[in-house]
């Protein structure tokens, strides 16, 4: 079931929320928790009920493992390691077995085959979430004693499918609190407003620009040579598509959590305003970055080891982070590129601190860092989206002029005098529709300068921060949402426009991971 579907908005959500509120009011917290679990299982099973037993088995297994780890303090490592292995084996079996066997077979010609298996929805997310829970218990956190509360912690429908990847230390206490699943007008006002903002981001902005990205990548997959303008147009369009797609999902998830009286951690914080790759990864998929840092990079030694080891740790972390997104070489290359970018960023900071120890960061340096960061993110996105490495390489070759610069012949009179090296022809004009240019300009302004939805609501504590406390983003000027008629009208208009755009329901990009 999709957040941006009519059945979710007009049937499932009213029943799920109304049932939870009523159960909390008339039957107590445990009944409300049970209703939330039932609703979450219906939400998950709507896609494919065949995998409901897998989700339930994963929950039961990890609950028992958490109790076993907690009961054996000082002697818990075999249980912890065993739990991590079991979780990774399940994830690997469903998500990576076909990819790995296929590549071994292609290299050695062994004739191996693996039956095609539909990837269970959200397996990457609930696997990582439960690994984090087990590790935290092994480090001394309290293990959850109530299986019902633990089950909702894992299966809670606002964050089950595509995050945020929540930690037990930030969510389990909330699920036990009197605020959980309690009706409050303030929570409803904030939650509905956030949900409608996210819905607008997804169905109007992300899906609106997708029609300009898809033809370019589909043509590249067929081996069509892409010209410079087509390549950059398609790459930018997808860069904005994935931005607003994930921003929309993340905003809706926080809003749904707030409707239930719970505060989810922020997962998206205007990442295209980042002034370095390090800053980018503090803003993009923030809970995945937190997971990779806390449970992979730090255990590898983090930055407390020799310099070569630091760079190796960064590369390992980012390659595995890319591989987490999907079983394909494109994701591996995307992760490796970001690893290289991070290593270069660390090298630059060390060189600058040594060469100019007292020099403040000037405006020109900030602008240069922002421009370079954005350009690198756009180029790496090609591997994230392309159907194959060959398609990605073809599109990148076009982006650097390998197939010329061609524009629609109708623009010759307007631009011929200022673009002397450009060929004006109708040959390639169809793959990136020039009507997409105003979209790219408008979305660029939004991504580069506008505050994110969570910033508008931060006065009301809309989300948790990535390192605890409330989410905060300080800037010189940003509007602040308030429960007033003007804001209600603005949100209502955005919601109405979004719902009218829901004639064709599309999946969120991160649903496939």
N, C-alpha and C positions, 0 to 999 in steps of 0.2 A: 504494500500500500504506500502511496506517495503522498507527501505533505501537500503537493500542488495538484491534488485530484479532488473532484467534487465529492466522491464517496468519503474521503477523509474529512474534508471540511464540514460537510453538511450532514453526515451520518455518524461516522466513527467518533469524531472529536466531541460532539455534544453528548453522545452516550458515555464515552470514557470519562469526561470531566464531570458530567452530571451524576453519574454513578459513583465516582470517587467522592465528590462533595457530599452526596446524600449518605453514603456509607460512613463517612467520617462524622457527619452530624448525628446520625441516628443509631449507628452500630459500633462506633469507636474506630480507633486508629488501625487496629489489626484488620478489620473488615475492609477499610479503605485501601490498605496495602494489598490485600488479596484481590480486590477489584482491579487495582492498578496492574498487578501481575497478569490477571486474566485478559485485560485489555491489551497489554503488551504482547501476549502470546497470540491473540487474534490478529493484531497488527503484523506480527512477524509471519504467522501462518498464512495470511492472505496472499502472500507472494507464492509460496509453495509449502503446503502443510507437510510434505514429506520430510523436510529438514527440521521440523519442530522437535522430534526426538533427539536430534543431534544437539540442538541448543540446550534442551533440558538435561541431557547427559553431561554436557560440558559444565553446566551450572552445578549439578549434583557432585560431579567429580572434583571440581575445584573448591566447592564448599568443604567437602570432606578433607581434601588436601590441606586447606587452610587451617582446619581444626587440628590436623595431625602435626603440621609444622609448629603451631602454637603450643601444643601439648609436649613438644620435645625440645624445648629451649636448650641450646647448647649441643644438641645432637640432632638437629633438624635438617642438616644439609642434604642427606640422602633423599628425604621427602621433598625438599624444595627443588633439588635438581631433577628428581623424577617427575615432579609436577610440571616443570618447565619443558622437559623432554616430551611428555605426553601432549601438552598443548601445541608445541611446535610440530610434533609428528602429525597431529590431526590437521593443522593448517597446511603443512607441506604435502600431505597426502591428497587433499582436495585441491589445493591451489597450484602446487609446483611440480607434482609428479609427472604430469604429461609434458611439461616444458623441459624438465631435466632429462627424462628418458628420451624424448624426441631429439634433443641436442646430442646426447651420447650416441644414439643410433645414427644420426646424420654424420657424426665424426668417424664412427667405427664400422658402420654398415652391418649391424648385428641383427637387423630385422625385428627389433623390439617394437611393440605397440602397447599403448595404454588406452583403455576404453575412455571415451569422452564422458566426463562427469560435469554436471552443472554446478558451478561454484555456489556453495551455500551463502546466502545473503548475510553480510555483516561478519563473516567468520574472522576476517583480519582484525576487526575492531573488538569483538568480544574476546578474542584470544589474547590480544595485547592487554586489554583491560584486566583480565584475570591473571596474567603473568605478573603484571604490576602489583596486583593485590597480594599474590603469594610472596613476592619479593619483599613487599612492605611488612607483611606478617613475619617473615624471616628476619627482618631488621628490627623487630620489636613492636610493630603496630599491633593493636588488638584485633584478633580474629573475630569475625561476626559469628554470634551464637545462634541467631535465628535464621533458619533456612529461607523463610518467606522474605525477610528483609534483604537477604543476600541475593535472592532470585530477582527482586525488583531492581537492585543495584546493577545487575548485569543486563537485564532485559528491558529496562525502562524505555518505552517506545520513543520519546523525543531524542535520545542519544544512541539508540541501539544500532541503527543502520549505518551511519556515517559519522559517528562521533558527536560531541567531543569524547576523547578517551579519558574517562573520569577515574579518579583515584578513590579508593575506599575511605581514606582519611578525610576527604572533602565531601563525600556523598552519604556514607552510611550514618554519620551523626544527624544529617538533615532528615533522612528517612525515618529516624526514630523520634524526631522532634514534633511538638504539637502543631507546627506550621504545615507539615506535610499533608497535602491533599485537603487542606482547609480552605473554604471559600473566603476570599477577601477581595473587596472591591478594588483596592489598590493593585493587587496582584493581577486581577483580570484586566484592568486598564493597561498596565505595562505589558502584560503578556500578549493581549490581542494586538496592541500597537506594534510590538516587535514582530509578531507573526506576520502581520500584513505588510510591514516593511520588507521582510525577507521574501514574502511571496512576490512582491513587486520586483525585487532584484532578480528573482529566478525567472518568472514567466514573461516579464516585459524586457528586462535588460539582457539577461543571459541568453534566453531563447531568441530574443530579437536579433542579437548579433551573430548567433550561431548560423543563420542562413547565409552569412557571408564567409564564414570560416569553412563550413563543410564542403562546398564545391571545390575549393582549392586543394584540400587534403585528399579528397576522393580522386581528383585528377592526378595528383602526385602519386597516389597508390597505383594508378594505371600506367605510370611511367611517362605521363605527359610532361614535357619540359616547361617549367614555370619561369616566367619572366620576373624581373626585379620587382615590379609593382604588385604583381600577383602574389609573389612569395611573401613580401612584407605585409601586404593587405591581409592575406590568410593567417599569417603568424600573429599579427596584432589582433585580428578578430578573435582567434582562439584564445589568446592571452586574456582578453576581456571576457570571453565566454566563461572560461573556467574560473575567473575571478568572481564574477557575479553569481555564477552557479553555486560555488562553495560558500560565498558570502551569504547568499540567500538561504541556503540550508542551515548554516551556522546560526544566523539570526533567528530563523524560525524555531530551531531547536531550543535556543535560550528562552524564546517567548513561550514555547510549550511547557518548558520546565517551570517557568514563573507561574503559569496558569495552575500548575499543580502545587504551588507553594514552595518550589525548590529552585535553587540558584545553581545553574550549570556553569562550568568554567568557560571563559571566553576562548574562542578558537580561531578568531579572525580579526585582525586589527589593521586595516588599510595597508596591506603589505607593499603595494606599489608606490607608497610614499617613503619606503625604506631608503636610507642613504648608504647602505652597504649590504653585502650578502649576509653578514652576521645579523644585522638589523632585520633583514627580510625574514630570516628563519625565527626571529622572535615575534613575528607578526603573522606568518602564514602557518596554518595548521598547528597552532600553538601547543595543543596537547600532544600531538605526535612529536613535535620537537622536544617537548618536556620528557616524553617517554624515551626517545632515543638518547637524550643527554643523561637522564637519570639512571636508566637501566642498561645502557650499552656503552656510551662514551665514557662516563665516569668509571665503571668497572674495568674498562680497558686501560685506565690510567689517566684519562682526560688530558689536562694540560700540566700535570704534575710530573711528567716524565721528560726524557730528552726530546729535543726539538724534532728529530726524525720520527720518533714515536708519536709525537703530537700530530704530525701530519698524517702518519699512517692511521692513527685512531680516527681522525676526521674522515679519511677516505673510506675506511671500513664502515663507519657509522652511516655515511651518506649513500654508499653503494647498497647497503642492506636496507636503508630507508627507501631508496628507489625501488628495490626488489619487492619490498612490502606492498607497494602500490599495484604490482601486477607481474605475472609470469611472462615477461617479454624483454628482449634485449633493449628496446627503447627505454624502458623504465630504468634498467641498469645503467645505460649511458647517461640518462638524465640525472640519476643520483650521483654518478661519478663526476659529471661536469660540476654539479653543485659542490662536491667534495673538493675539486680543484679550485673552484671559486673561493671557498672558505679558506683553503690553505693560502691562497694568494692574499686574501683579506688579512689573515693573521700575520703573514710576512710583511705586508705593507704597514700594519700598525706597529709592529716591532721595529721596523726600519725608521718610521717616522718618530717614534718615541726616543730612539737612540740619536737620530740626526737632529731633530728639533724638539728637545725635551720640554721647552717652556712655551712653544708656539701654540697659540689657540687655533682651533679649527675655524677657518674663515668661511665666508659665504660661498666663495668660488669653489672651495674644496667640497663643501656640502653639495652644491649643485652638480659638480663633476661626479661625485660619488653616487648621487641619485641617478643621474643619466646613465652612467656605466652599469649600475646595478639593474636598472630597468631593461637596458639593452641585452644584458646577459640572460636575464630571466626570460625575455621574449625568445631569444635564440634557443635556449634549452627547452622551452615549451614545445618546440617542433618535434623533438624526440618523444616527449610525453604524449603527443597526439597522433603522430604519424603511424600508419598501419605496419610499417616495416622500416628497418634501417635504410634500405635503398630509397624508399619514399622520402624519408627525412633528409638524406644526403642530397637527393635531387632538388628538394625545396630549398635547402640551405645554399646549394650551388646557385639557384636562381636568385636568392636574396643578395648574393654578392656579384651578380651581373653576368653569370656564365651563359645565360640565354637571352641577354639583351634586356632593354627597357622598352616595353611596348605599352602604349595607351590607346584608348579608343580613338578612331580616326575623327570622330566628331569634335574632339578637343584640340585638333591641330590649329585651328584659327585662334583659339584662346591661349594655348600654351606653347605653340611652336616657336615663338620668338624667345621665350625664356628657358626652354629646355631643348637646346640644340642637339643633344646626343640621344634624344628619344625618338623611336619609331612610332608613327601614328598609323595604326592598322586595326582592323576589327578581328584579327586572327585569334588573339588570346583574351580579348576583353571580357568574355563571358565567365571566366572562372572566378574572378573577383569583381563583383558588380560594383560599379562606381557609386551607386546609391549608398553603398556601405561607408563611404568616406565621411559623411556627416555623423554617422553613428560612431565611428572611431574618434572623431574630434570631440564629440559630446562625452563619450565614455572616458576619454583621456582626461578631460577636465574633472570629471567626477572622481576618478581613481587617484589623480595626482593631488587634488586640492581639497576635496570635500571630506568632512568628518564621517566616520562610520556610524551605523545605527546605534551601536553600543555606547558610543560617545554621547549621543543625544539623550540617552537614558541613564547615564552613569550617576546622576544625582539621586536616582532612585535605586541604586545598587542592583542593576539589572543582571550582572554576571559576576562570577568570581574571577580574580586575577590568576595568572598562570602559576604564581608562586605563593598563593594564599591571599587572603584579604579580598577586597572588592576590586573589580577592574577599574583602572584609571588611565586616561590618556589626556595629558595636559597639552593645550595649544593656545595660541594667543586669542583666538576667537572661535567659538562654536555655539550654535543654538542649543538650547536645553529644552527637552520635552517637558511639558507640564500638563496636568489634567484639566485643560481649558477647552473652550469651544473651538478656538482657532485650530489647535492641534487635533482635536477630534475630527474636524472637517477635513484637514489635510490628510490624515490617516485614512479616513473613510473614502476620500477620492482615490488615493493610491490603492486601497483595497478593491474598490469598484473597478478601476482600470485593470488591475491584476486579474480579477475573476473573469472579466470579459475576454481576457487573453488566454483563458484556460481551455479553449476549444480543443486544442491538441496537447495532451499531457505528455511531457517528456521526462525521462529519468534524470535524476541528479548524476553528474559525472562520477562523484565519489561513491555512488551505489555499487559500481562495478568492482570496487576494491575491497 
